[in-house]
Amino acid sequence: MKKETVNIGIIGLGTVGQGTLKILQENKEFIEQKIYPKKIILKKLADKDKTKILPDKKLYKIFTDSAEEIINDP
């Protein structure tokens, strides 16, 4: 069975955005069990502050300072 994906983009990495990111990272497997057979993909993070410190260096690959990149990505 092919898994469908739920692509997630977070706009704004202040208190709420960072909290959402943390919850998604810590509970990814649990959430995927609840939405089986779908899989969660954290596709893009956006914040106008280019110097934002992210909890994982890998996240910089999906980081942008343009909210439009998330809004215009299907």
TORPA-569864 format. One record per residue: residue in one letter; x, y, z of N, C-alpha, C, O in turn. Coordinates in steps of 0.02 Angstrom, whole numbers, padded with zeros to 5 digits, always signed. Example, Ala and Ser with C-alpha at 12.3 -4.5 7.8 and 13.67 -1.06 7.14 Angstrom:
BEGIN
a+00660-00284+00390+00615-00225+00390+00660-00165+00390+00712-00166+00423;s+00642-00112+00354+00684-00053+00357+00645+00002+00394+00670+00057+00402;
***
This chain:
BEGIN
m+00042-00059+00000+00000+00000+00000+00044+00062+00000+00089+00069+00042;k+00032+00107-00047+00070+00169-00051+00045+00218+00002-00015+00230+00008;k+00092+00246+00039+00072+00295+00090+00063+00364+00059+00105+00388+00021;e+00006+00394+00075-00004+00464+00056+00036+00507+00104+00052+00485+00159;t+00051+00567+00084+00088+00611+00129+00047+00673+00146+00007+00697+00107;v+00059+00697+00206+00032+00760+00229+00091+00807+00235+00131+00801+00281;n+00097+00853+00187+00152+00901+00188+00136+00958+00235+00081+00986+00232;i+00183+00974+00278+00172+01027+00328+00223+01082+00318+00283+01069+00310;g+00199+01143+00320+00241+01202+00319+00223+01245+00378+00164+01254+00393;i+00272+01272+00412+00260+01315+00470+00283+01385+00452+00341+01396+00433;i+00238+01433+00458+00254+01503+00446+00260+01538+00513+00211+01541+00551;g+00318+01563+00528+00331+01597+00591+00360+01548+00641+00329+01498+00658;l+00419+01563+00665+00453+01519+00713+00464+01554+00779+00517+01549+00810;g+00412+01589+00801+00413+01619+00867+00394+01565+00918+00408+01506+00908;t+00362+01586+00971+00343+01539+01024+00297+01484+00999+00309+01425+01011;v+00244+01502+00963+00196+01453+00939+00226+01409+00884+00219+01348+00886;g+00261+01439+00836+00291+01400+00783+00344+01351+00808+00346+01294+00786;q+00387+01374+00854+00438+01329+00882+00405+01273+00922+00427+01216+00920;g+00350+01290+00958+00314+01239+00996+00283+01187+00950+00285+01127+00964;t+00253+01210+00896+00224+01165+00847+00277+01120+00816+00266+01059+00809;l+00333+01149+00798+00389+01110+00770+00412+01056+00819+00423+00999+00799;k+00419+01075+00882+00442+01027+00933+00392+00970+00941+00412+00911+00945;i+00328+00987+00944+00276+00935+00952+00276+00888+00892+00272+00827+00900;l+00281+00915+00832+00283+00873+00771+00344+00827+00772+00338+00768+00755;q+00401+00853+00791+00462+00812+00792+00458+00757+00845+00476+00700+00832;e+00434+00775+00904+00433+00727+00960+00378+00675+00953+00384+00621+00981;n+00325+00691+00917+00267+00647+00914+00251+00622+00844+00195+00599+00831;k+00299+00627+00798+00287+00609+00728+00260+00538+00721+00210+00527+00686;e+00291+00490+00753+00269+00420+00747+00199+00410+00774+00159+00376+00744;f+00184+00440+00832+00118+00434+00862+00065+00464+00817+00012+00434+00806;i+00079+00523+00790+00031+00556+00745+00020+00514+00682-00037+00506+00660;e+00074+00487+00654+00067+00445+00594+00027+00382+00608-00007+00357+00564;q+00031+00355+00668-00010+00297+00686-00084+00315+00685-00126+00275+00664;k-00099+00376+00707-00169+00398+00710-00198+00415+00641-00258+00411+00631;i-00155+00434+00594-00179+00453+00527-00159+00401+00474-00163+00414+00414;y-00139+00341+00497-00118+00287+00451-00170+00279+00396-00230+00280+00411;p-00151+00272+00334-00085+00258+00307-00046+00320+00285+00004+00315+00250;k-00069+00378+00306-00034+00439+00285+00031+00449+00324+00039+00425+00380;k+00077+00485+00293+00142+00498+00323+00152+00574+00326+00133+00610+00279;i+00182+00599+00380+00195+00670+00388+00263+00688+00360+00313+00655+00373;i+00264+00741+00319+00327+00768+00293+00330+00842+00312+00287+00881+00293;l+00381+00859+00350+00393+00930+00366+00429+00959+00306+00489+00948+00297;k+00393+00996+00265+00419+01016+00200+00455+01083+00200+00505+01091+00165;k+00431+01131+00240+00461+01198+00237+00447+01236+00301+00393+01229+00331;l+00496+01275+00323+00489+01320+00380+00504+01391+00356+00550+01401+00317;a+00464+01439+00379+00476+01508+00358+00475+01555+00418+00433+01548+00463;d+00521+01601+00418+00522+01655+00467+00559+01713+00435+00609+01704+00401;k+00534+01774+00447+00566+01832+00416+00635+01846+00445+00675+01882+00415;d+00649+01818+00504+00715+01825+00536+00762+01772+00509+00758+01714+00529;k+00807+01791+00464+00853+01743+00433+00903+01714+00483+00935+01663+00469;t+00910+01746+00541+00958+01722+00591+00926+01677+00643+00957+01662+00694;k+00866+01655+00631+00829+01613+00678+00870+01551+00694+00896+01518+00649;i+00876+01535+00758+00913+01475+00780+00864+01416+00780+00813+01419+00814;l+00880+01364+00743+00837+01305+00739+00867+01249+00782+00927+01245+00791;p+00823+01206+00810+00847+01154+00855+00888+01098+00822+00922+01061+00856;d+00883+01092+00757+00918+01039+00721+00948+01069+00657+00913+01102+00618;k+01012+01058+00646+01046+01087+00587+01015+01065+00522+01018+01101+00472;k+00985+01006+00520+00954+00980+00459+00895+01024+00437+00878+01026+00378;l+00865+01059+00484+00807+01101+00468+00825+01161+00426+00781+01190+00393;y+00888+01181+00427+00908+01239+00386+00900+01225+00311+00894+01272+00272;k+00899+01161+00292+00889+01143+00222+00819+01161+00197+00809+01172+00137;i+00771+01163+00243+00702+01178+00224+00680+01247+00249+00620+01263+00246;f+00726+01287+00274+00711+01353+00301+00712+01406+00247+00755+01406+00203;t+00665+01453+00252+00662+01509+00206+00639+01571+00244+00609+01565+00298;d+00652+01629+00216+00625+01690+00247+00564+01715+00209+00541+01771+00220;s+00538+01674+00164+00481+01693+00122+00420+01648+00137+00420+01589+00120;a+00370+01677+00168+00308+01640+00181+00274+01620+00116+00239+01569+00114;e+00284+01659+00063+00254+01643-00001+00276+01575-00028+00238+01541-00063;e+00337+01555-00012+00361+01490-00034+00317+01434-00007+00305+01384-00041;i+00293+01442+00054+00250+01391+00084+00179+01398+00055+00148+01348+00036;i+00154+01458+00053+00086+01470+00029+00077+01446-00043+00024+01419-00060;n+00127+01457-00085+00121+01439-00156+00142+01367-00172+00141+01347-00230;d+00162+01329-00122+00183+01260-00132+00125+01214-00116+00102+01211-00059;p+00100+01177-00166+00041+01135-00154+00051+01080-00104+00005+01041-00090;
***
